[in-house]
Amino acid sequence: MTSTGTILFVSEKFPWPVDDGGQARTYHVLKELARARATALVAHSPGDPSGISRIQALGVDVACRGARSSSWTAPLYAALSTFTRAPYPMRKNRSRALLTEIRRRIESGGVGVLHLNHLDSAQYVEDLGALRERVLCVFDTHNLLTTMYERFHATAKGALKRGFLSLQWMKMGRYEREIMRQMDLVLVCSEVERKLLHTWGLERVLVVPNGVDLDHYTPIEWRRKAEREPPLVVFTGAMGYAPNADAVSWFLDAVLPLVRAEVGHVLLRVVGKDPPPSLSARAQRGAIEFTGYVDDVRPHMNEARVFVCPLRIGGGTRLKILDAMSQEIPVVSTTVGAEGLAVTADENIVLADDPHAFAAAVVALLRDEARARRIAAAGLELVRARYGWTAVTRPLIDALAQPRADR
């Protein structure tokens, strides 16, 4: 590894605004890297140009090249991915402008580390040629997409959809491994993922967990939660992200009716941008709310009696759980939802995977304030001890400061 040279941080999506979990990881890892050494960002232009100054304020040299693909192109690229080596959505998110800028900066000298954010950016490693040998290539996975596609396939309905996802799962399994083998270092969010990559024959893997901004998310006095009527249950997440939409749909269909059968009226609030029409149409005044995009999730969370994370699909680790814990809200999650976090069931979180168990867990926390407060306090203690962003990124910064080893 190398102790000299600029970090060139490449991200298909501009890391501002910080409006979902992926953006939070991107922003805070970039922030901590920039605190440690000279860092430049190459990304697509943000929708709001004021975002550029927010990233420059971190001390980052920002170069915006081109724009992200329009959402209307997704069906076309999904169809084309049936015939290409790369799975969906690699070709959709591929940018000649970004690749040109990456090559130009490496050729000009001074770049020591190429930090590739998500697989969308990591795909460019195959196009560097001899330039590849000039830099240390680091790939931050965020999620293992092979695992995610496997879970998409397992929960898909309909023969056509299952067939398409089976093909994409197979392609992703090959493609993701091929890209990782060309890296000097692969970053994963959990020890679970590191062990999986070990079975794939990958050894240059570093665990950099997701974290929480402990200055931003702070507890609110419990009295406000306890006095709120009806009791508030909250889920947060970008609703255009399929695993989040699936989670909310499952909770509405399978879990919420069981909760209401036991405790009567509760308010479910889903906080997150781009809820699909099939879900937002299910809003009921005073019973089910979809906020859509909000500038700040905290006011929509801080009176919650229970935070739910009913994910059945996904990879990485859920920042939403850490955010809820840092606000001292007790969390009920599926095993998949809490995967990779250093949580202890029934101590700082409640885990349940079938609808009846999940509903019973929510009901128990609504009825037993003392237990809810104990679990919430233990969750807050956990995030303060282990999940601040400076602490979780320290191993990465230390690794990049080590002398370079022969490849």
Secondary structure as UniProt FT lines:
FT   STRAND          6..11
FT   HELIX           21..36
FT   STRAND          39..43
FT   HELIX           50..56
FT   TURN            57..59
FT   STRAND          61..64
FT   HELIX           71..73
FT   HELIX           74..80
FT   TURN            81..82
FT   TURN            88..93
FT   HELIX           96..108
FT   STRAND          111..117
FT   HELIX           118..122
FT   HELIX           123..127
FT   HELIX           129..134
FT   STRAND          136..140
FT   HELIX           145..155
FT   HELIX           159..180
FT   TURN            181..182
FT   STRAND          185..188
FT   HELIX           191..199
FT   TURN            200..201
FT   STRAND          205..207
FT   TURN            214..216
FT   HELIX           222..227
FT   STRAND          232..236
FT   TURN            239..240
FT   HELIX           242..250
FT   HELIX           251..255
FT   HELIX           256..263
FT   STRAND          267..272
FT   HELIX           277..280
FT   TURN            281..282
FT   TURN            285..287
FT   STRAND          288..290
FT   HELIX           298..301
FT   TURN            302..303
FT   STRAND          306..309
FT   HELIX           319..326
FT   TURN            327..328
FT   STRAND          331..333
FT   TURN            335..340
FT   TURN            346..348
FT   STRAND          349..351
FT   HELIX           355..367
FT   HELIX           369..386
FT   HELIX           389..400
//
